[in-house]
Structures are given as structure tokens and as C-alpha cells.
Amino acid sequence: MEDDITWTEVLSSRVTKVGYSPSSQHLYVVWARGGKTSMYSDVPADIADQFAKSWSVGSRVNTMLNGYPMEYVA
């Protein structure tokens, strides 16, 4: 993972924390169940910020990040 990731812990039953790298525009989502990490590519900073601050991060994954390429990285 990149060195410039800013991590934000979130209150969610599905997600424990969210990270964002502005240099690569990668958004990381660490899942509560199983501890897997998803990486979404080409996510603009304003979308990443809105996502991390949303009232229900777990439910916003499908609506806000659906169009961005995703892969599991850990």
C-alpha cells in the first residue's frame, strides 16, 4: 500500500476503517467481517471524502463506489 494513505475509523457494522491515497486515487475499505481490504481505483478526492464522512459507510459502498474498479488487496 502507498505511504500517503490517510486512514479514518468509521462507525459501521460492516466497515472498520477507510483509507485514501491522493497520489494514486485509491480508496481502501477494511471490512469488519473477515478483515479483508478492498481497493477502489480512480476515486476522486471529493468522493472519497464524502464516502468517509457518510452517515452509513457500509450501505454507501454500493451506491457511491459501484462504478469504480475494485480488487481485494489484503
C-alpha positions in Angstrom: 0.0 0.0 0.0 1.0 3.6 -0.5 2.8 5.7 2.0 0.4 8.6 1.8 -2.8 6.9 2.9 -4.9 8.8 5.4 -7.0 6.4 7.4 -10.3 7.2 9.0 -12.0 4.9 11.5 -15.8 4.8 10.9 -18.8 3.7 12.9 -20.3 0.9 10.9 -21.2 -2.7 11.5 -19.7 -3.6 8.1 -16.6 -1.4 7.8 -13.9 -0.7 10.3 -11.9 2.0 8.5 -11.4 3.8 5.2 -8.1 4.9 3.7 -7.4 7.2 0.8 -4.2 7.9 -1.2 -4.4 11.2 -3.0 -1.4 10.4 -5.2 -2.9 7.2 -6.6 -6.6 8.0 -6.1 -7.0 4.6 -4.4 -9.7 4.3 -1.7 -9.3 1.4 0.7 -12.2 -0.2 2.7 -11.4 -2.5 5.6 -14.3 -4.8 6.2 -15.4 -5.8 9.7 -16.2 -9.4 8.7 -13.1 -11.3 7.9 -10.8 -8.2 7.9 -10.4 -8.1 4.1 -9.4 -4.9 2.4 -10.9 -3.7 -0.8 -9.1 -1.1 -3.0 -11.2 1.1 -5.3 -9.2 2.8 -8.2 -9.6 6.2 -9.8 -11.7 7.6 -6.9 -11.6 11.5 -6.8 -10.7 13.1 -3.5 -14.1 14.7 -3.1 -15.9 11.3 -3.5 -13.5 9.7 -1.0 -14.1 12.4 1.5 -17.9 12.2 1.1 -17.8 8.5 1.4 -15.7 8.5 4.6 -18.0 11.1 6.2 -21.3 9.5 5.2 -23.7 8.5 8.0 -23.7 4.9 6.9 -20.5 3.9 5.2 -21.4 0.2 4.9 -24.5 1.0 2.9 -22.9 3.7 0.8 -20.3 1.3 -0.7 -22.8 0.1 -3.3 -24.2 3.5 -4.2 -21.1 5.6 -4.1 -18.3 3.2 -5.2 -20.2 0.9 -7.6 -18.7 2.4 -10.8 -15.1 2.3 -9.7 -12.8 -0.7 -10.3 -12.3 -2.8 -7.2 -9.9 -5.5 -6.1 -9.1 -7.2 -2.8 -5.6 -6.3 -1.7 -5.4 -8.0 1.8 
